[in-house]
């Protein structure tokens, strides 16, 4: 006798505005009518209703179960880079979720490990978009090591380390390159570096493959403002900040083609 398959478990996260909340309730009601199971703690699928920021929040909420949870986005404002469905397509999306197996597309993430001078602890973070490093007061002065070798001593406003999907966010505003998410890489981009007769930096974004680790080591014992996507964190007594392509990946549920370069064009240059 064939064993009955357990119903798909889903959760819905909302941006919190009226439009997103109404859509969230509609999606939840429809999927429950299709006998899917609502489970905020251990969902197989997370539907994000809002914008890219909403999906970032959802990612960080479920980042400990990335191997079990896939994400799909519905955008209720401006075109979302991660959100590929619009409110008018809710019925179509619900039927697709309930009736058709979805394709899983995996994108690389950034792993950031912060170690401290006391040596007693370290903190690990995963970023979907980027990590930024700035000094709380004054110019950031930090040694940049690649694969264990000193590459440069950076002086400037800060550094941005981004994923391929995050390359279209803050990294792009800093003049970084746009990377296709099939590339397992991270990108290191400068913020207003100091370059004169005394101090010199590379002045160009660096794209590092998965087997290359970037280590940032403070030259002075100062406090750092470190962001992980939308999270802004104050860190004291920092010994090093290690950045590399994470072993974990984010999984997106695809019910139809969503070409990356079309997304880039629609987001930045289409009328």
C-alpha positions in Angstrom: 0.0 0.0 0.0 1.5 3.4 -1.0 2.3 5.6 1.9 0.4 8.9 1.9 2.7 11.9 1.4 2.6 14.5 4.2 1.1 17.8 3.1 3.5 20.6 2.3 4.2 23.0 5.2 4.3 26.7 4.4 4.6 30.1 6.1 3.9 33.6 4.9 5.8 36.7 5.9 4.5 40.2 5.3 6.0 43.6 4.9 3.4 44.8 7.4 1.6 47.4 5.2 -2.2 47.0 4.5 -1.8 45.7 1.0 0.8 43.1 2.0 -1.2 42.0 5.0 -4.4 41.5 2.9 -2.4 39.5 0.3 -0.8 37.4 3.1 -4.1 36.5 4.6 -5.5 35.6 1.1 -2.5 33.4 0.3 -2.8 31.6 3.7 -6.5 31.0 3.3 -6.2 29.7 -0.3 -3.4 27.3 0.6 -5.2 26.0 3.6 -8.2 25.3 1.3 -5.8 23.2 -0.7 -5.0 21.2 2.4 -1.5 22.5 2.8 -0.3 22.9 6.4 0.6 26.3 7.9 3.8 26.0 10.0 5.8 29.0 11.0 8.4 27.0 12.8 9.4 24.4 10.2 8.1 25.4 6.8 9.0 23.7 3.6 8.2 26.9 1.7 8.3 30.5 2.9 6.2 33.0 0.8 7.5 36.5 1.3 5.0 39.3 0.6 6.5 42.8 0.3 9.9 43.6 -1.2 13.5 42.5 -1.1 13.7 43.7 2.5 10.9 41.4 3.5 12.7 38.5 1.9 15.9 39.4 3.7 14.0 39.3 7.1 12.5 35.9 6.1 16.0 34.6 5.2 17.5 35.5 8.5 14.5 34.1 10.4 14.9 30.7 8.8 18.7 30.7 8.1 19.2 27.7 10.4 17.1 25.5 8.1 18.2 26.6 4.7 18.6 22.9 3.6 14.9 22.3 4.3 13.2 25.6 3.4 12.8 27.2 0.0 11.6 30.8 -0.6 9.4 32.5 -3.1 8.7 36.3 -3.2 5.6 38.4 -4.1 6.3 42.1 -4.5 3.7 44.7 -3.4 5.8 47.8 -4.1 8.5 48.5 -6.6 9.9 45.6 -8.6 11.7 43.3 -6.2 14.9 41.7 -7.2 14.1 38.5 -5.2 10.4 38.7 -5.6 9.2 37.5 -9.0 5.4 37.4 -8.5 2.9 40.4 -8.5 -0.4 40.7 -6.6 -2.5 40.1 -9.7 -0.9 36.6 -10.0 -1.8 35.4 -6.5 -4.3 32.8 -7.7 -1.9 31.5 -10.3 0.9 31.2 -7.7 -1.3 29.4 -5.2 -2.4 26.8 -7.7 1.3 26.4 -8.8 2.3 25.8 -5.1 -0.5 23.4 -4.4 -0.5 21.4 -7.7 3.0 21.5 -9.3 6.4 20.4 -8.1 8.7 23.4 -8.1 12.3 23.7 -9.3 14.8 24.6 -6.7 17.4 27.2 -7.6 20.4 27.6 -5.2 22.3 30.9 -4.8 25.6 31.4 -2.9 25.8 33.1 0.5 28.5 35.0 2.3 29.9 33.6 5.6 31.3 36.1 8.0 33.1 35.0 11.2 34.1 37.7 13.6 36.9 36.8 16.1 37.8 38.8 19.2 41.0 39.8 21.0 40.1 37.9 24.2 40.0 34.7 22.1 37.1 33.3 24.1 34.4 33.5 21.4 33.6 34.0 17.8 30.4 35.0 16.0 29.3 33.6 12.7 26.8 35.2 10.4 25.3 34.4 7.0 24.5 37.2 4.5 22.3 37.0 1.5 23.3 40.4 0.2 26.4 41.8 1.8 28.5 42.6 4.9 29.9 46.1 5.3 32.7 47.1 7.7 33.2 50.7 9.0 35.1 52.3 11.9 32.7 53.9 14.4 35.0 56.9 14.6 37.2 58.2 11.8 38.8 56.4 8.9 38.8 52.6 8.7 42.4 51.3 8.7 42.4 47.6 8.2 44.8 44.9 6.7 43.2 42.9 3.9 44.6 39.4 3.6 43.7 37.0 0.8 44.5 33.3 1.3 46.7 34.1 4.3 48.9 36.7 2.5 48.7 40.5 3.1 47.2 42.1 0.0 46.9 45.7 1.2 46.3 48.0 4.1 43.0 49.7 3.4 42.3 53.3 4.5 39.0 54.8 3.7 35.3 54.9 4.7 34.8 51.2 4.7 34.6 47.9 2.8 31.6 46.1 1.3 31.8 42.3 0.8 28.9 41.1 -1.3 27.4 37.9 -2.7 26.5 37.6 -6.4 22.9 38.3 -5.8 23.9 41.2 -3.5 26.1 42.6 -6.2 23.1 44.4 -7.5 22.5 46.2 -4.2 24.9 48.4 -2.2 27.9 46.9 -4.1 26.5 48.3 -7.4 26.1 51.8 -5.8 29.8 51.6 -4.9 30.8 50.9 -8.5 31.2 47.1 -8.1 30.5 44.6 -10.8 27.2 42.7 -11.2 27.9 39.0 -10.8 25.6 36.2 -12.1 24.4 34.1 -9.1 25.7 30.9 -10.7 29.2 32.1 -9.8 30.3 30.9 -6.4 32.2 34.0 -5.5 32.3 37.0 -3.2 33.2 40.6 -4.1 35.2 43.1 -2.1 34.4 46.7 -2.9 35.9 49.9 -1.5 34.1 52.9 0.0 36.0 56.1 -0.6 39.5 54.8 -0.2 42.4 57.2 0.5 44.9 57.2 -2.3 47.9 59.6 -2.4 51.7 59.5 -2.4 51.7 57.9 1.0 48.8 55.5 1.0 47.6 53.3 -1.8 44.9 50.7 -2.3 44.0 48.6 -5.3 41.1 50.9 -6.2 39.1 48.2 -7.9 36.6 45.6 -6.7 38.0 42.2 -6.1 36.1 39.0 -7.1 37.2 36.0 -5.0 36.3 32.4 -5.8 34.9 30.0 -3.3 38.3 28.5 -2.3 39.8 32.0 -1.4 39.2 33.5 2.0 39.4 37.2 2.7 40.6 38.1 6.2 40.3 41.7 7.6 42.6 42.5 10.5 42.3 45.8 12.3 45.5 47.9 12.6 44.1 49.8 15.6 41.9 48.6 18.5 38.8 50.6 17.5 35.1 49.8 17.6 33.5 48.6 14.3 30.1 49.1 12.8 29.4 45.9 10.9 26.3 45.3 8.9 25.0 41.9 7.8 22.3 42.6 5.2 19.8 44.8 7.1 21.3 44.1 10.6 23.6 46.8 12.0 25.9 45.6 14.7 28.5 47.3 17.0 31.6 45.1 17.6 34.4 45.9 20.1 37.7 44.2 20.6 37.7 42.7 17.1 40.7 40.6 16.2 39.7 39.6 12.7 36.7 39.5 10.3 36.8 36.4 8.0 34.8 36.4 4.8 34.3 33.5 2.4 31.7 31.8 0.3 29.5 29.9 2.7 28.9 26.2 2.6 25.2 26.9 3.0 23.1 28.2 0.1 19.7 29.8 -0.2 17.1 27.8 -2.1 14.4 29.6 -4.2 11.3 27.9 -5.4 10.9 28.5 -9.1 7.5 27.8 -10.8 8.5 29.5 -14.0 11.6 30.9 -15.7 13.0 34.0 -14.0 16.2 34.9 -16.0 18.8 36.8 -14.0 19.8 39.3 -16.8 16.1 40.1 -17.5 15.7 40.8 -13.8 18.8 43.2 -13.9 17.4 45.0 -17.0 13.9 45.3 -15.5 15.3 46.6 -12.2 17.7 49.2 -13.6 17.3 50.2 -17.2 13.8 49.1 -18.5 11.2 51.8 -19.1 
